[in-house]
Structures are given as structure tokens and as C-alpha cells.
């Protein structure tokens, strides 16, 4: 099924279904790596884990803080076991996209270095370390837990705090990236944008035309920020290799910096549009879409508890976000400090 809630299910059952479907697909990809290749399997499985983590963040308030922290850490660590192999493959792809703007000699030298690095990482992580099967076993364990998940509340009340918190975190991260421009700030913004992409996917059936358009916009911004991040990592790797070899910086770096600047401008322009609304207004708008969707649903589906009725009090203006506003793994610093 599509990665979205449907009108004939409660949020609780829908969330369990969405997560289980992603894990089932990840398991098949990890264990079918021989047919598709390790790089493709790793990439596909990591995308599944990111979708799962986005869903967990969406229902953070309803799943309970202890369960949220357990599951978020579990899927983060599962993806991290594969991240080094994926990152090594992405750097080769990123360099390839720069080929036309880089001196042939510098390009060939950098490519040779990155290909050797990818082979070494794959051997250590995926072959000698048994990375794929190890993660597959973790997925089996996770599916058993997911089948028992229970949410405290249902309907919009189960989704609203997480959605508002992530949108607010993304809006703050955008403002910090806009002022600071440091790769770490762009990367933090990217994570929240990817969450919002997946959240709007989950809600796509609420208003397919509108929500798909919004999901596509978040997806495009996430891709732009992802390319900027990949270039930043490529620059760091090339600089570290040059330092280790006591050589001058690679001529590729000039092309990397130029491309990053262009992507940064593109991302900021998109951010101005996607984060123009304040969090309360954004959530209120999506809530109205949800309520209209539920009114159109079959009677049996409308029986789920919905919290406040349409036109009633909207409990978002004074509520605190259930997601840390500066994102996970990011120290709470002032904008001035972040820009330094």
C-alpha cells in the first residue's frame, strides 16, 4: 500500500501498518542484496528506516516519551550500521556529477581515491562485519515490537503535537542555516525537512492534490539539501586525504564550493516559501483538511475519537512542541553562536 494513512483505519492501526510495511520491505531488500547489489540494498533499507523514524517522531506524544526514545534510537542505530557504506558510495556519485566542471587529472585522481575507499569500507562493514544480515535480524525484532504499539489518543490529537514540533524545529533550523551557512546547520535543517516530507506523505490521502504537492516540495528541498551535504562531506574527505599525504588541496574543491553555494541559494529560496507560516497556522491549516476528510469518511471510520470538534478550541497555540526544537544531536545554541 501507499505510504499514507487511509480513511478506513484508526491512526493507531495505520501507524502500525505503515511502519510494518516499511520494515517488511527493508527486510526483503537486505536479504535480497545478492540480486540487486550491496549499494542498492543499503540505500533502500536506509530510506525505509528514515521513513520509520519520521513516523515515530510524528506520534511522539502519543507513543510516550520512553517508547519514543527507545524506538528512535533503535532505528537510528540500525541505519547507522549501514551509513558508512552508503556514504562511501554517495561520494563517488557526487564526484561524478562534477566531472564536466573539474580538470580531468584532478577528477581521475579523486575518483581513484574514492573508489578505493568504497571498496575498503564495503569489505569491512558489509562483508567482514556481516552488516546486512545483522541489520536484518534487528528488523525482525523490531517488527515484533511494532505489532504491540499502542497510542495514547487517536485521530488528529495523536498527530498534532509531533507535526507542530517538527515544523517548528524545521523553521528554526532554516533561520539558523540562513544566518549561519555552516554545513552542520544545513544538515540539521535537512533532517527536519525530510521528516516533513514523510509526514506530508503520511497525510496525502487527506487531500491528495494539495498534500502531494506539498510533499513534493519538501522532497525537492530535502534533495537539494542532501546534495549540499554530500558535497560538504566530499570536501572534508578530499581535504583529509590531502593532509594525510602531505599534498596540496585537490583542484576538485573549487568546483565543490561553487556548487554548494548555488545549492544553498536554491534551498534558502525554497525555505522562504515552505516555512512562511508560523507553526500554529501550519498545523491549523492541516487540521482543517483532516477534519474535512474525516467528515467525508465512511461512518465506521468516523467512529474513532477525534479530540476537539471542528470549530471548537484548537489546542495548539499554547502547547509546547513535543520535539526538541533544534533537532536531535544538535546542541541548543543561540543563532549568534551557531553562525560563528
C-alpha positions as CSV (number, residue, x, y, z in Angstrom):
1,X,0.0,0.0,0.0
2,X,1.0,3.6,-0.3
3,X,2.9,5.3,2.5
4,X,-0.2,7.1,3.8
5,X,-3.0,6.8,6.3
6,X,-6.4,5.8,4.9
7,X,-9.9,6.8,5.9
8,X,-11.0,3.3,6.9
9,X,-8.4,2.9,9.7
10,X,-7.6,4.5,13.0
11,X,-4.3,6.4,13.4
12,X,-3.0,3.7,15.8
13,X,-3.7,0.8,13.3
14,X,-2.5,2.9,10.4
15,X,0.8,3.8,12.1
16,X,1.5,0.1,12.9
17,X,0.7,-0.8,9.3
18,X,2.9,1.9,7.8
19,X,5.9,1.0,9.9
20,X,5.5,-2.7,9.4
21,X,5.2,-2.3,5.7
22,X,8.5,-0.3,5.7
23,X,10.2,-2.9,7.8
24,X,9.0,-5.8,5.7
25,X,10.3,-4.1,2.6
26,X,13.6,-3.3,4.3
27,X,14.0,-7.0,5.3
28,X,13.4,-8.1,1.7
29,X,16.0,-5.5,0.4
30,X,18.6,-6.5,2.9
31,X,18.2,-10.2,2.2
32,X,18.0,-9.7,-1.5
33,X,21.2,-7.8,-1.8
34,X,22.8,-10.5,-3.8
35,X,20.4,-9.8,-6.7
36,X,20.5,-6.0,-6.5
37,X,23.9,-5.3,-5.2
38,X,25.0,-4.2,-1.7
39,X,25.0,-0.5,-2.5
40,X,21.4,-0.6,-3.7
41,X,20.2,-2.7,-0.8
42,X,21.9,-0.4,1.8
43,X,20.4,2.7,0.1
44,X,16.9,1.2,0.0
45,X,17.0,0.0,3.6
46,X,18.2,3.3,5.0
47,X,15.4,5.1,3.2
48,X,12.9,2.7,4.9
49,X,14.5,3.4,8.4
50,X,14.2,7.2,7.8
51,X,10.5,6.8,7.0
52,X,10.0,4.8,10.1
53,X,11.8,7.3,12.3
54,X,9.7,10.1,10.8
55,X,6.5,8.2,11.7
56,X,7.9,7.7,15.2
57,X,8.5,11.4,15.5
58,X,5.1,12.2,14.2
59,X,3.4,10.2,17.0
60,X,6.0,11.0,19.6
61,X,3.4,12.5,22.1
62,X,1.0,9.6,21.6
63,X,3.5,6.7,21.8
64,X,5.0,8.0,25.1
65,X,8.4,9.6,25.6
66,X,10.1,6.4,26.9
67,X,8.9,4.4,23.9
68,X,9.8,7.2,21.5
69,X,13.4,7.3,22.8
70,X,13.8,3.6,22.6
71,X,12.4,3.2,19.1
72,X,14.1,6.3,17.7
73,X,17.4,5.2,19.0
74,X,16.9,1.7,17.7
75,X,16.1,2.7,14.1
76,X,18.8,5.4,14.2
77,X,21.4,2.8,15.2
78,X,20.1,0.3,12.6
79,X,20.6,2.9,9.9
80,X,24.0,3.9,11.3
81,X,25.4,0.4,10.9
82,X,24.9,0.9,7.1
83,X,25.6,4.6,6.8
84,X,29.4,4.4,6.3
85,X,28.9,2.0,3.3
86,X,26.2,4.3,1.8
87,X,28.2,7.4,2.4
88,X,31.2,5.9,0.6
89,X,29.1,5.1,-2.4
90,X,27.4,8.5,-2.5
91,X,30.8,10.3,-2.6
92,X,31.6,8.5,-5.8
93,X,28.2,9.6,-7.3
94,X,28.7,13.2,-6.1
95,X,32.1,13.4,-7.7
96,X,30.7,12.0,-11.0
97,X,28.2,14.9,-11.1
98,X,31.1,17.4,-11.1
99,X,33.0,15.8,-13.9
100,X,32.3,18.4,-16.5
101,X,33.5,21.3,-14.3
102,X,36.7,19.7,-13.0
103,X,40.2,19.3,-14.6
104,X,40.5,15.7,-16.0
105,X,43.6,14.9,-14.0
106,X,42.2,16.1,-10.7
107,X,38.9,14.3,-11.4
108,X,40.7,11.0,-12.2
109,X,42.9,11.2,-9.1
110,X,39.9,11.9,-6.8
111,X,37.8,9.2,-8.3
112,X,40.6,6.6,-7.9
113,X,40.9,7.6,-4.2
114,X,37.1,7.4,-3.6
115,X,36.7,4.0,-5.4
116,X,39.4,2.5,-3.3
117,X,37.8,4.0,-0.2
118,X,34.4,2.5,-1.1
119,X,35.9,-1.0,-1.6
120,X,37.6,-0.9,1.7
121,X,34.5,0.3,3.6
122,X,32.3,-2.3,1.9
123,X,34.7,-5.1,2.8
124,X,35.0,-4.0,6.4
125,X,31.3,-3.1,7.1
126,X,29.3,-5.4,4.7
127,X,31.4,-8.4,4.2
128,X,33.7,-9.0,7.2
129,X,31.3,-7.3,9.6
130,X,28.2,-9.1,8.3
131,X,26.4,-5.8,8.3
132,X,23.4,-6.7,6.1
133,X,22.4,-9.8,8.0
134,X,23.0,-8.2,11.4
135,X,20.6,-5.4,10.5
136,X,18.1,-7.8,9.0
137,X,17.9,-9.6,12.4
138,X,17.3,-6.3,14.1
139,X,14.4,-5.6,11.7
140,X,12.8,-8.9,12.6
141,X,12.9,-8.0,16.3
142,X,11.5,-4.5,15.6
143,X,8.5,-5.9,13.7
144,X,7.5,-7.9,16.8
145,X,7.6,-4.8,18.9
146,X,5.7,-2.6,16.4
147,X,2.8,-5.1,16.4
148,X,2.2,-4.2,20.1
149,X,2.5,-0.4,19.8
150,X,-0.4,1.5,21.4
151,X,-1.1,5.2,21.1
152,X,-2.4,7.4,23.8
153,X,-5.2,9.0,21.8
154,X,-6.2,8.8,18.2
155,X,-7.2,10.9,15.3
156,X,-5.7,14.3,14.9
157,X,-4.8,14.5,18.6
158,X,-2.3,11.7,18.1
159,X,-0.5,13.6,15.2
160,X,-0.8,17.3,16.0
161,X,2.0,17.7,18.7
162,X,4.6,15.8,16.6
163,X,3.7,17.6,13.4
164,X,3.8,21.0,15.1
165,X,7.1,20.3,16.9
166,X,8.8,19.1,13.7
167,X,7.6,22.0,11.6
168,X,8.7,24.4,14.3
169,X,12.1,22.7,14.5
170,X,12.4,22.9,10.7
171,X,11.5,26.6,10.7
172,X,14.1,27.3,13.4
173,X,16.7,25.2,11.6
174,X,16.0,27.2,8.4
175,X,16.6,30.5,10.1
176,X,19.8,29.3,11.7
177,X,21.1,27.9,8.4
178,X,20.1,31.1,6.6
179,X,22.1,33.2,9.1
180,X,25.0,30.8,9.7
181,X,25.6,28.9,6.5
182,X,27.7,26.2,8.3
183,X,27.4,22.7,6.9
184,X,26.2,21.4,10.3
185,X,23.3,23.8,10.3
186,X,22.2,22.9,6.7
187,X,22.4,19.2,7.7
188,X,20.2,19.8,10.7
189,X,17.7,21.7,8.6
190,X,17.8,18.8,6.0
191,X,16.8,16.2,8.7
192,X,13.7,18.2,9.7
193,X,12.7,18.8,6.1
194,X,12.9,15.1,5.4
195,X,10.7,14.5,8.4
196,X,8.1,16.9,7.0
197,X,8.3,15.3,3.6
198,X,7.5,11.9,5.1
199,X,4.8,13.5,7.3
200,X,3.0,15.0,4.4
201,X,3.3,11.7,2.6
202,X,1.5,10.0,5.5
203,X,-1.2,12.6,5.3
204,X,-1.5,12.6,1.5
205,X,-4.9,10.9,1.4
206,X,-6.4,13.8,3.5
207,X,-6.3,15.9,0.3
208,X,-4.4,14.1,-2.4
209,X,-3.8,17.1,-4.8
210,X,-2.8,19.6,-2.1
211,X,-0.8,17.2,0.1
212,X,1.1,15.6,-2.7
213,X,2.1,19.0,-4.0
214,X,3.3,19.9,-0.5
215,X,5.1,16.6,-0.1
216,X,6.8,17.0,-3.5
217,X,8.0,20.5,-2.4
218,X,9.5,19.2,0.8
219,X,11.0,16.3,-1.1
220,X,12.7,18.6,-3.6
221,X,14.1,20.8,-0.8
222,X,15.4,17.7,1.0
223,X,17.1,16.6,-2.2
224,X,18.7,20.0,-2.6
225,X,20.0,20.0,1.0
226,X,21.1,16.4,0.6
227,X,23.3,17.3,-2.4
228,X,24.8,20.2,-0.5
229,X,25.6,17.9,2.4
230,X,27.2,15.3,0.1
231,X,29.4,18.0,-1.4
232,X,30.4,19.1,2.1
233,X,31.4,15.6,3.1
234,X,33.3,15.2,-0.2
235,X,35.2,18.3,0.5
236,X,36.1,17.1,4.0
237,X,37.3,13.7,2.7
238,X,39.4,15.2,0.0
239,X,41.0,17.7,2.4
240,X,41.7,15.0,5.0
241,X,43.3,12.7,2.3
242,X,45.5,15.6,1.0
243,X,46.6,16.4,4.6
244,X,47.4,12.7,5.2
245,X,49.5,12.6,2.1
246,X,51.2,16.0,2.7
247,X,49.8,17.2,-0.6
248,X,48.1,20.4,-1.6
249,X,44.3,20.5,-1.7
250,X,42.5,18.8,-4.6
251,X,41.5,21.0,-7.5
252,X,38.1,19.4,-7.2
253,X,37.4,21.5,-4.1
254,X,36.9,24.7,-6.1
255,X,34.1,23.1,-8.1
256,X,32.6,21.7,-4.8
257,X,32.5,25.1,-3.2
258,X,30.9,26.7,-6.3
259,X,28.2,24.1,-6.5
260,X,27.5,24.2,-2.7
261,X,26.9,28.0,-2.9
262,X,24.4,27.6,-5.8
263,X,22.5,24.8,-3.9
264,X,22.5,26.9,-0.7
265,X,20.8,29.8,-2.6
266,X,18.3,27.4,-4.1
267,X,17.5,25.9,-0.7
268,X,17.0,29.2,1.0
269,X,14.6,30.4,-1.7
270,X,12.5,27.2,-1.2
271,X,12.7,27.6,2.6
272,X,11.2,31.1,2.4
273,X,8.1,29.6,0.8
274,X,7.8,26.3,2.8
275,X,8.4,27.9,6.2
276,X,6.5,31.1,5.6
277,X,3.7,30.1,8.0
278,X,4.1,30.1,11.8
279,X,3.7,26.6,13.3
280,X,0.3,27.3,14.8
281,X,-1.0,28.4,11.4
282,X,0.6,25.5,9.6
283,X,-1.0,22.9,11.9
284,X,-4.3,24.7,12.0
285,X,-4.5,24.6,8.2
286,X,-3.7,20.8,8.0
287,X,-6.1,20.2,10.9
288,X,-8.9,21.7,8.8
289,X,-8.0,19.4,5.9
290,X,-8.1,16.5,8.3
291,X,-11.5,17.4,9.7
292,X,-13.0,17.8,6.2
293,X,-11.5,14.4,5.3
294,X,-12.9,12.7,8.3
295,X,-16.4,14.1,7.7
296,X,-16.3,12.6,4.2
297,X,-15.1,9.2,5.6
298,X,-17.5,6.2,5.9
299,X,-19.5,6.1,9.2
300,X,-17.4,3.3,10.7
301,X,-14.2,5.2,10.1
302,X,-15.6,8.3,11.6
303,X,-16.2,6.5,14.9
304,X,-12.6,7.0,16.1
305,X,-12.1,9.6,18.8
306,X,-11.1,13.0,17.3
307,X,-10.5,15.3,20.3
308,X,-11.9,18.8,19.8
309,X,-14.7,19.1,17.2
310,X,-14.4,21.3,14.2
311,X,-14.9,24.9,15.1
312,X,-14.0,24.2,18.8
313,X,-11.0,25.2,20.7
314,X,-7.7,24.4,18.9
315,X,-5.2,23.2,21.5
316,X,-2.0,24.3,19.7
317,X,-1.5,28.0,20.4
318,X,-0.2,27.4,23.9
319,X,1.1,23.9,23.6
320,X,4.7,23.1,23.8
321,X,6.3,21.2,20.9
322,X,6.9,17.6,21.7
323,X,10.1,17.6,19.6
324,X,13.3,19.3,20.6
325,X,13.1,22.5,18.5
326,X,16.7,22.5,17.4
327,X,16.6,18.8,16.4
328,X,18.4,15.7,17.8
329,X,22.1,15.7,18.2
330,X,22.3,19.5,18.0
331,X,23.4,21.5,21.0
332,X,21.0,24.3,21.9
333,X,22.9,27.4,20.9
334,X,21.9,30.9,20.1
335,X,21.8,31.9,16.5
336,X,24.9,34.0,17.0
337,X,26.8,31.1,18.4
338,X,25.6,28.9,15.6
339,X,26.8,31.3,13.0
340,X,30.3,31.5,14.5
